[in-house]
């Protein structure tokens, strides 16, 4: 509350990537709660959903498993812009305490629901260090699930979320099996990688990063 003292309005202007567990939308929801509690108007500057507004896929979050990494009962690829999601969070009462919130969404111009990011003609600006390209954002909706496992999802490499691995995996065998599944638009091949820390404290010398 002290950070909001003296403000006239709280503005949310961040580029989401259209996936439930990308935490910018959790930040938005918590900021909406904070604004409501302080009687501040909340303005969302809407931005395109890079995956498009017609791509909706994946399991819907079960409320018992809500956390900062996945807070709302929407599919993994939710198909909403941040403005649409803000209206849904308030209108569907997905978070408590939002009834008094004065919410305003500054809408998009020229964006259609069938547009994925490349169709907008705008350059991609990395939304975070591990989402450097649109291809990464597109893959993240699936490969981001591997963050909850002991496998590496490619963080600390030159292709985060485009590389997956674990020291116990037979890369050639797994690539061959997945390759025969006929996943549309996918080409899989075996490779070896060594993830390296990108930020934060260095790894303990007793726990060297494994080659995968």
DRENPA-3360 file (N, C-alpha, C; in nm, 2 decimals, always signed):
BEGIN
1 = XXXXXXXX = +0.08/-0.12/+0.00/+0.00/+0.00/+0.00/+0.08/+0.13/+0.00 ~ +0.20/+0.13/+0.07/+0.28/+0.25/+0.07/+0.33/+0.28/-0.07 ~ +0.35/+0.19/-0.15/+0.40/+0.21/-0.29/+0.29/+0.28/-0.37 ~ +0.16/+0.27/-0.33/+0.05/+0.33/-0.41/+0.01/+0.46/-0.35 ~ +0.06/+0.50/-0.24/+0.02/+0.63/-0.18/+0.05/+0.74/-0.27 ~ -0.05/+0.83/-0.28/-0.04/+0.95/-0.36/-0.06/+0.93/-0.51 ~ -0.09/+0.81/-0.56/-0.11/+0.79/-0.70/-0.25/+0.82/-0.74 ~ -0.27/+0.86/-0.87/-0.40/+0.89/-0.92/-0.46/+0.77/-1.00;
9 = XXXXXXXX = -0.37/+0.69/-1.05/-0.42/+0.57/-1.13/-0.30/+0.47/-1.14 ~ -0.34/+0.34/-1.16/-0.24/+0.24/-1.18/-0.26/+0.18/-1.32 ~ -0.15/+0.18/-1.40/-0.16/+0.14/-1.54/-0.08/+0.01/-1.56 ~ -0.14/-0.08/-1.63/-0.07/-0.21/-1.67/-0.04/-0.20/-1.82 ~ +0.08/-0.21/-1.85/+0.13/-0.20/-1.99/+0.24/-0.30/-2.01 ~ +0.20/-0.43/-2.03/+0.30/-0.54/-2.04/+0.26/-0.63/-2.15 ~ +0.36/-0.68/-2.22/+0.33/-0.77/-2.33/+0.33/-0.92/-2.28 ~ +0.21/-0.97/-2.27/+0.19/-1.11/-2.23/+0.21/-1.20/-2.35;
17 = XXXXXXXX = +0.22/-1.33/-2.33/+0.24/-1.42/-2.45/+0.13/-1.53/-2.46 ~ +0.02/-1.51/-2.39/-0.10/-1.59/-2.42/-0.10/-1.73/-2.35 ~ -0.01/-1.75/-2.25/-0.01/-1.88/-2.18/-0.04/-1.86/-2.03 ~ -0.12/-1.95/-1.98/-0.17/-1.93/-1.84/-0.05/-1.92/-1.74 ~ +0.05/-1.99/-1.76/+0.16/-1.99/-1.65/+0.27/-1.89/-1.68 ~ +0.25/-1.81/-1.78/+0.34/-1.69/-1.79/+0.29/-1.59/-1.69 ~ +0.38/-1.55/-1.60/+0.33/-1.48/-1.48/+0.29/-1.34/-1.49 ~ +0.30/-1.28/-1.60/+0.26/-1.14/-1.62/+0.11/-1.12/-1.59;
25 = XXXXXXXX = +0.03/-1.22/-1.62/-0.11/-1.20/-1.59/-0.15/-1.22/-1.45 ~ -0.06/-1.30/-1.38/-0.08/-1.31/-1.23/-0.05/-1.17/-1.17 ~ +0.06/-1.11/-1.22/+0.10/-0.98/-1.17/-0.02/-0.88/-1.19 ~ -0.08/-0.89/-1.31/-0.19/-0.80/-1.34/-0.30/-0.82/-1.24 ~ -0.34/-0.94/-1.22/-0.45/-0.97/-1.12/-0.42/-0.92/-0.98 ~ -0.30/-0.94/-0.93/-0.26/-0.89/-0.80/-0.26/-0.74/-0.80 ~ -0.22/-0.67/-0.91/-0.22/-0.53/-0.92/-0.36/-0.48/-0.92 ~ -0.45/-0.55/-0.98/-0.59/-0.51/-0.98/-0.65/-0.51/-0.84;
33 = XXXXXXXX = -0.61/-0.62/-0.76/-0.66/-0.63/-0.62/-0.60/-0.51/-0.54 ~ -0.47/-0.48/-0.56/-0.41/-0.37/-0.49/-0.48/-0.24/-0.52 ~ -0.51/-0.21/-0.65/-0.57/-0.09/-0.69/-0.71/-0.08/-0.63 ~ -0.78/-0.19/-0.63/-0.92/-0.19/-0.57/-0.91/-0.16/-0.42 ~ -0.82/-0.21/-0.35/-0.81/-0.19/-0.21/-0.78/-0.05/-0.17 ~ -0.71/+0.02/-0.26/-0.67/+0.16/-0.24/-0.76/+0.26/-0.31 ~ -0.86/+0.21/-0.38/-0.96/+0.30/-0.45/-0.90/+0.37/-0.57 ~ -0.80/+0.30/-0.63/-0.73/+0.36/-0.75/-0.80/+0.30/-0.88;
41 = XXXXXXXX = -0.82/+0.39/-0.98/-0.86/+0.34/-1.11/-0.75/+0.25/-1.16 ~ -0.79/+0.15/-1.24/-0.69/+0.06/-1.30/-0.71/+0.06/-1.45 ~ -0.60/+0.09/-1.52/-0.61/+0.10/-1.67/-0.52/+0.00/-1.73 ~ -0.57/-0.08/-1.83/-0.50/-0.18/-1.90/-0.48/-0.13/-2.04 ~ -0.35/-0.11/-2.08/-0.32/-0.08/-2.22/-0.31/-0.21/-2.29 ~ -0.42/-0.24/-2.37/-0.43/-0.38/-2.43/-0.32/-0.40/-2.54 ~ -0.28/-0.52/-2.55/-0.18/-0.56/-2.65/-0.22/-0.69/-2.71 ~ -0.17/-0.72/-2.83/-0.21/-0.85/-2.90/-0.17/-0.97/-2.82;
49 = XXXXXXXX = -0.25/-1.08/-2.83/-0.21/-1.21/-2.78/-0.12/-1.27/-2.90 ~ +0.01/-1.29/-2.87/+0.10/-1.33/-2.98/+0.05/-1.47/-3.04 ~ -0.01/-1.55/-2.97/-0.06/-1.68/-3.02/-0.19/-1.67/-3.10 ~ -0.25/-1.55/-3.09/-0.38/-1.53/-3.16/-0.49/-1.55/-3.07 ~ -0.61/-1.50/-3.11/-0.73/-1.50/-3.03/-0.82/-1.62/-3.06 ~ -0.77/-1.71/-3.15/-0.85/-1.83/-3.18/-0.78/-1.96/-3.13 ~ -0.66/-1.95/-3.09/-0.58/-2.06/-3.04/-0.61/-2.08/-2.89 ~ -0.70/-2.17/-2.86/-0.73/-2.21/-2.72/-0.71/-2.36/-2.70;
57 = XXXXXXXX = -0.62/-2.39/-2.61/-0.58/-2.53/-2.60/-0.53/-2.56/-2.46 ~ -0.54/-2.69/-2.42/-0.48/-2.73/-2.29/-0.58/-2.74/-2.18 ~ -0.54/-2.80/-2.07/-0.62/-2.82/-1.95/-0.66/-2.69/-1.89 ~ -0.78/-2.68/-1.83/-0.82/-2.57/-1.74/-0.76/-2.59/-1.60 ~ -0.71/-2.48/-1.54/-0.65/-2.49/-1.41/-0.75/-2.54/-1.31 ~ -0.72/-2.63/-1.22/-0.81/-2.67/-1.11/-0.78/-2.57/-1.00 ~ -0.88/-2.51/-0.94/-0.86/-2.41/-0.83/-0.77/-2.45/-0.72 ~ -0.76/-2.58/-0.68/-0.68/-2.62/-0.57/-0.53/-2.60/-0.60;
65 = XXXXXXXX = -0.50/-2.59/-0.73/-0.36/-2.58/-0.77/-0.32/-2.44/-0.81 ~ -0.40/-2.34/-0.78/-0.37/-2.20/-0.82/-0.25/-2.16/-0.74 ~ -0.16/-2.08/-0.81/-0.05/-2.02/-0.75/-0.01/-1.90/-0.84 ~ +0.10/-1.83/-0.80/+0.15/-1.72/-0.89/+0.18/-1.77/-1.03 ~ +0.22/-1.90/-1.04/+0.25/-1.96/-1.17/+0.12/-2.03/-1.21 ~ +0.02/-1.96/-1.25/-0.10/-2.02/-1.29/-0.21/-1.99/-1.19 ~ -0.28/-1.88/-1.20/-0.37/-1.83/-1.10/-0.52/-1.84/-1.14 ~ -0.55/-1.84/-1.27/-0.68/-1.83/-1.32/-0.73/-1.96/-1.39;
73 = XXXXXXXX = -0.86/-1.98/-1.37/-0.92/-2.10/-1.43/-0.95/-2.08/-1.58 ~ -0.84/-2.08/-1.65/-0.84/-2.07/-1.80/-0.76/-2.18/-1.86 ~ -0.77/-2.22/-1.99/-0.68/-2.31/-2.05/-0.54/-2.27/-2.05 ~ -0.45/-2.36/-2.08/-0.31/-2.32/-2.09/-0.29/-2.21/-2.20 ~ -0.33/-2.23/-2.32/-0.33/-2.13/-2.42/-0.47/-2.07/-2.42 ~ -0.49/-1.95/-2.36/-0.62/-1.90/-2.32/-0.69/-1.82/-2.43 ~ -0.61/-1.77/-2.53/-0.67/-1.70/-2.64/-0.72/-1.56/-2.61 ~ -0.68/-1.50/-2.50/-0.73/-1.37/-2.46/-0.62/-1.27/-2.47;
81 = XXXXXXXX = -0.66/-1.14/-2.49/-0.56/-1.03/-2.47/-0.56/-1.00/-2.32 ~ -0.46/-0.92/-2.27/-0.46/-0.89/-2.13/-0.58/-0.80/-2.09 ~ -0.63/-0.72/-2.19/-0.75/-0.64/-2.16/-0.87/-0.73/-2.14 ~ -0.89/-0.83/-2.23/-1.00/-0.92/-2.22/-0.99/-1.00/-2.09 ~ -0.87/-1.04/-2.06/-0.85/-1.12/-1.94/-0.88/-1.04/-1.81 ~ -0.84/-0.91/-1.81/-0.87/-0.82/-1.70/-1.02/-0.81/-1.68 ~ -1.10/-0.79/-1.79/-1.24/-0.79/-1.78/-1.30/-0.92/-1.72 ~ -1.24/-1.03/-1.77/-1.29/-1.16/-1.72/-1.26/-1.18/-1.57;
89 = XXXXXXXX = -1.14/-1.14/-1.53/-1.10/-1.16/-1.39/-1.20/-1.08/-1.30 ~ -1.23/-0.96/-1.34/-1.33/-0.88/-1.26/-1.47/-0.93/-1.28 ~ -1.51/-0.95/-1.40/-1.65/-0.99/-1.43/-1.69/-1.13/-1.37 ~ -1.60/-1.22/-1.38/-1.62/-1.36/-1.34/-1.58/-1.38/-1.19 ~ -1.53/-1.27/-1.13/-1.49/-1.27/-0.99/-1.38/-1.38/-0.97 ~ -1.28/-1.39/-1.05/-1.18/-1.49/-1.04/-1.08/-1.45/-0.93 ~ -1.08/-1.33/-0.88/-1.01/-1.29/-0.76/-1.10/-1.21/-0.67 ~ -1.08/-1.22/-0.54/-1.16/-1.15/-0.45/-1.13/-1.00/-0.44;
97 = XXXXXXXX = -1.24/-0.92/-0.40/-1.22/-0.78/-0.37/-1.22/-0.69/-0.49 ~ -1.26/-0.74/-0.61/-1.25/-0.65/-0.73/-1.39/-0.58/-0.76 ~ -1.49/-0.60/-0.69/-1.62/-0.54/-0.72/-1.61/-0.39/-0.73 ~ -1.54/-0.32/-0.64/-1.53/-0.17/-0.65/-1.43/-0.12/-0.75 ~ -1.36/-0.21/-0.81/-1.25/-0.16/-0.90/-1.30/-0.09/-1.02 ~ -1.25/+0.03/-1.04/-1.28/+0.11/-1.17/-1.18/+0.06/-1.27 ~ -1.22/-0.03/-1.36/-1.14/-0.09/-1.46/-1.16/-0.02/-1.60 ~ -1.06/+0.02/-1.66/-1.07/+0.07/-1.80/-0.97/+0.00/-1.89;
105 = XXXXXXXX = -1.01/-0.04/-2.00/-0.92/-0.11/-2.10/-0.91/-0.02/-2.22 ~ -0.79/+0.02/-2.26/-0.77/+0.10/-2.38/-0.75/-0.01/-2.49 ~ -0.84/-0.02/-2.58/-0.85/-0.13/-2.67/-0.75/-0.12/-2.79 ~ -0.74/-0.23/-2.85/-0.65/-0.24/-2.97/-0.72/-0.19/-3.09 ~ -0.64/-0.14/-3.19/-0.69/-0.10/-3.32/-0.61/-0.18/-3.42 ~ -0.69/-0.24/-3.52/-0.63/-0.31/-3.63/-0.59/-0.45/-3.60 ~ -0.62/-0.50/-3.48/-0.59/-0.64/-3.45/-0.71/-0.73/-3.46 ~ -0.69/-0.84/-3.53/-0.80/-0.94/-3.55/-0.77/-1.07/-3.47;
113 = XXXXXXXX = -0.87/-1.14/-3.43/-0.85/-1.26/-3.34/-0.77/-1.37/-3.41 ~ -0.77/-1.37/-3.55/-0.70/-1.47/-3.62/-0.55/-1.44/-3.64 ~ -0.50/-1.33/-3.59/-0.37/-1.28/-3.61/-0.27/-1.34/-3.50 ~ -0.17/-1.42/-3.55/-0.06/-1.45/-3.46/+0.04/-1.34/-3.48 ~ +0.14/-1.33/-3.40/+0.23/-1.22/-3.39/+0.29/-1.18/-3.53 ~ +0.35/-1.28/-3.61/+0.41/-1.24/-3.73/+0.32/-1.17/-3.83 ~ +0.19/-1.19/-3.82/+0.09/-1.12/-3.91/+0.08/-0.98/-3.88 ~ +0.11/-0.94/-3.75/+0.10/-0.80/-3.71/+0.20/-0.71/-3.78;
121 = XXXXXXXX = +0.31/-0.77/-3.83/+0.42/-0.69/-3.89/+0.50/-0.62/-3.80 ~ +0.48/-0.64/-3.67/+0.56/-0.57/-3.57/+0.68/-0.65/-3.53 ~ +0.80/-0.59/-3.50/+0.91/-0.67/-3.45/+0.89/-0.73/-3.32 ~ +0.95/-0.85/-3.30/+0.93/-0.91/-3.17/+1.04/-0.85/-3.07 ~ +0.99/-0.81/-2.96/+1.08/-0.76/-2.85/+1.07/-0.86/-2.74 ~ +1.19/-0.92/-2.70/+1.19/-1.02/-2.60/+1.11/-0.98/-2.47 ~ +1.01/-1.06/-2.44/+0.93/-1.03/-2.32/+1.00/-1.06/-2.19 ~ +1.10/-1.15/-2.20/+1.18/-1.18/-2.08/+1.30/-1.25/-2.14;
129 = XXXXXXXX = +1.41/-1.27/-2.06/+1.53/-1.33/-2.12/+1.51/-1.47/-2.19 ~ +1.42/-1.54/-2.14/+1.40/-1.68/-2.19/+1.28/-1.69/-2.30 ~ +1.23/-1.57/-2.34/+1.13/-1.57/-2.45/+1.19/-1.47/-2.55 ~ +1.30/-1.51/-2.62/+1.36/-1.41/-2.71/+1.30/-1.40/-2.85 ~ +1.21/-1.49/-2.89/+1.15/-1.49/-3.02/+1.01/-1.53/-3.01 ~ +0.93/-1.51/-3.12/+0.79/-1.55/-3.13/+0.79/-1.71/-3.13 ~ +0.88/-1.77/-3.19/+0.89/-1.92/-3.19/+0.90/-1.97/-3.05 ~ +0.97/-1.91/-2.97/+0.99/-1.95/-2.83/+0.85/-1.93/-2.76;
137 = XXXXXXXX = +0.78/-1.82/-2.78/+0.65/-1.80/-2.72/+0.55/-1.91/-2.76 ~ +0.56/-1.94/-2.89/+0.47/-2.05/-2.94/+0.50/-2.18/-2.88 ~ +0.62/-2.22/-2.86/+0.66/-2.35/-2.81/+0.63/-2.35/-2.66 ~ +0.65/-2.24/-2.59/+0.64/-2.23/-2.44/+0.50/-2.28/-2.39 ~ +0.40/-2.27/-2.47/+0.27/-2.32/-2.43/+0.27/-2.47/-2.41 ~ +0.36/-2.54/-2.47/+0.38/-2.68/-2.45/+0.50/-2.72/-2.37 ~ +0.61/-2.67/-2.41/+0.74/-2.71/-2.34/+0.76/-2.64/-2.21 ~ +0.68/-2.54/-2.18/+0.69/-2.48/-2.05/+0.64/-2.57/-1.94;
145 = XXXXXXXX = +0.56/-2.68/-1.97/+0.52/-2.78/-1.88/+0.64/-2.85/-1.82 ~ +0.75/-2.86/-1.89/+0.86/-2.94/-1.85/+0.93/-2.87/-1.73 ~ +0.90/-2.74/-1.70/+0.96/-2.67/-1.59/+0.92/-2.74/-1.46 ~ +0.81/-2.81/-1.46/+0.76/-2.88/-1.34/+0.82/-3.02/-1.32 ~ +0.92/-3.06/-1.40/+0.98/-3.19/-1.40/+1.13/-3.17/-1.37 ~ +1.20/-3.29/-1.36/+1.34/-3.28/-1.34/+1.42/-3.26/-1.47 ~ +1.35/-3.26/-1.59/+1.41/-3.24/-1.72/+1.44/-3.09/-1.73 ~ +1.54/-3.06/-1.82/+1.57/-2.93/-1.86/+1.48/-2.88/-1.98;
153 = XXXXXXXX = +1.43/-2.76/-1.97/+1.35/-2.71/-2.08/+1.43/-2.61/-2.16 ~ +1.56/-2.62/-2.15/+1.65/-2.54/-2.23/+1.69/-2.40/-2.18 ~ +1.64/-2.37/-2.06/+1.69/-2.25/-1.99/+1.85/-2.26/-1.98 ~ +1.91/-2.15/-2.00/+2.06/-2.15/-1.99/+2.13/-2.20/-2.12 ~ +2.05/-2.21/-2.23/+2.10/-2.24/-2.36/+2.07/-2.13/-2.46 ~ +2.11/-2.14/-2.58/+2.07/-2.04/-2.68/+1.93/-2.06/-2.74 ~ +1.86/-2.17/-2.69/+1.73/-2.19/-2.75/+1.64/-2.24/-2.64 ~ +1.61/-2.15/-2.54/+1.52/-2.19/-2.43/+1.38/-2.23/-2.48;
161 = XXXXXXXX = +1.33/-2.34/-2.42/+1.20/-2.39/-2.46/+1.19/-2.45/-2.60 ~ +1.30/-2.45/-2.67/+1.30/-2.52/-2.80/+1.39/-2.64/-2.79 ~ +1.46/-2.66/-2.67/+1.54/-2.77/-2.64/+1.49/-2.84/-2.51 ~ +1.48/-2.97/-2.51/+1.44/-3.04/-2.39/+1.54/-3.15/-2.37 ~ +1.56/-3.19/-2.25/+1.66/-3.30/-2.22/+1.67/-3.34/-2.08 ~ +1.74/-3.45/-2.06/+1.77/-3.50/-1.93/+1.89/-3.60/-1.95 ~ +1.98/-3.61/-1.85/+2.10/-3.70/-1.87/+2.06/-3.84/-1.90 ~ +1.94/-3.89/-1.85/+1.90/-4.03/-1.86/+1.83/-4.06/-1.99;
169 = XXXXXXXX = +1.80/-3.96/-2.07/+1.73/-3.98/-2.20/+1.82/-4.02/-2.31 ~ +1.77/-4.12/-2.39/+1.84/-4.16/-2.51/+1.78/-4.07/-2.62 ~ +1.86/-3.96/-2.65/+1.80/-3.85/-2.73/+1.76/-3.91/-2.87 ~ +1.84/-3.99/-2.93/+1.81/-4.05/-3.06/+1.68/-4.13/-3.06 ~ +1.66/-4.21/-2.96/+1.54/-4.29/-2.95/+1.42/-4.21/-2.93 ~ +1.43/-4.11/-2.84/+1.31/-4.03/-2.81/+1.27/-3.94/-2.94 ~ +1.37/-3.89/-3.00/+1.35/-3.81/-3.12/+1.28/-3.89/-3.23 ~ +1.33/-4.02/-3.24/+1.27/-4.11/-3.34/+1.13/-4.14/-3.32;
177 = XXXXXXXX = +1.09/-4.17/-3.19/+0.96/-4.20/-3.15/+0.87/-4.08/-3.17 ~ +0.91/-3.97/-3.12/+0.82/-3.85/-3.14/+0.81/-3.81/-3.29 ~ +0.92/-3.83/-3.36/+0.92/-3.80/-3.51/+0.81/-3.88/-3.58 ~ +0.79/-4.00/-3.54/+0.69/-4.09/-3.60/+0.55/-4.06/-3.56 ~ +0.53/-3.97/-3.46/+0.40/-3.93/-3.42/+0.33/-3.84/-3.51 ~ +0.40/-3.78/-3.61/+0.34/-3.69/-3.70/+0.29/-3.56/-3.65 ~ +0.36/-3.50/-3.55/+0.31/-3.38/-3.49/+0.32/-3.27/-3.60 ~ +0.21/-3.20/-3.64/+0.22/-3.11/-3.75/+0.31/-2.99/-3.72;
185 = XXXXXXXX = +0.39/-2.96/-3.82/+0.48/-2.84/-3.80/+0.60/-2.87/-3.72 ~ +0.62/-2.99/-3.68/+0.74/-3.02/-3.59/+0.84/-3.11/-3.66 ~ +0.97/-3.07/-3.64/+1.08/-3.15/-3.68/+1.16/-3.17/-3.55 ~ +1.19/-3.30/-3.52/+1.26/-3.33/-3.40/+1.39/-3.40/-3.43 ~ +1.50/-3.36/-3.36/+1.63/-3.43/-3.38/+1.70/-3.44/-3.25 ~ +1.80/-3.53/-3.25/+1.88/-3.55/-3.12/+1.99/-3.44/-3.12 ~ +2.02/-3.40/-3.00/+2.13/-3.30/-2.98/+2.18/-3.32/-2.84 ~ +2.29/-3.25/-2.80/+2.34/-3.25/-2.67/+2.37/-3.11/-2.63;
193 = XXXXXXXX = +2.34/-3.08/-2.50/+2.35/-2.94/-2.45/+2.39/-2.94/-2.31 ~ +2.45/-2.83/-2.27/+2.49/-2.81/-2.13/+2.43/-2.68/-2.08 ~ +2.32/-2.68/-2.01/+2.26/-2.56/-1.96/+2.36/-2.48/-1.87 ~ +2.36/-2.35/-1.87/+2.44/-2.27/-1.78/+2.35/-2.17/-1.71 ~ +2.39/-2.13/-1.59/+2.32/-2.04/-1.52/+2.32/-1.90/-1.59 ~ +2.20/-1.84/-1.60/+2.19/-1.71/-1.67/+2.19/-1.59/-1.58 ~ +2.14/-1.62/-1.45/+2.13/-1.51/-1.36/+2.13/-1.57/-1.22 ~ +2.15/-1.48/-1.12/+2.14/-1.53/-0.98/+2.28/-1.58/-0.94;
201 = XXXXXXXX = +2.28/-1.64/-0.82/+2.41/-1.69/-0.76/+2.46/-1.80/-0.85 ~ +2.59/-1.82/-0.85/+2.66/-1.93/-0.93/+2.62/-2.06/-0.87 ~ +2.63/-2.16/-0.95/+2.60/-2.30/-0.90/+2.71/-2.34/-0.80 ~ +2.68/-2.42/-0.71/+2.78/-2.48/-0.62/+2.88/-2.56/-0.70 ~ +3.01/-2.55/-0.68/+3.10/-2.63/-0.75/+3.08/-2.78/-0.73 ~ +3.01/-2.82/-0.62/+2.98/-2.96/-0.60/+2.87/-3.01/-0.69 ~ +2.80/-2.92/-0.75/+2.69/-2.97/-0.84/+2.71/-2.91/-0.97 ~ +2.80/-2.96/-1.05/+2.82/-2.91/-1.19/+2.70/-2.93/-1.28;
209 = XXXX = +2.67/-2.84/-1.37/+2.56/-2.86/-1.46/+2.58/-2.99/-1.55 ~ +2.48/-3.08/-1.56/+2.50/-3.20/-1.63/+2.50/-3.17/-1.78 ~ +2.57/-3.25/-1.86/+2.55/-3.25/-2.00/+2.43/-3.33/-2.03 ~ +2.34/-3.28/-2.12/+2.21/-3.34/-2.15/+2.21/-3.39/-2.30;
% end
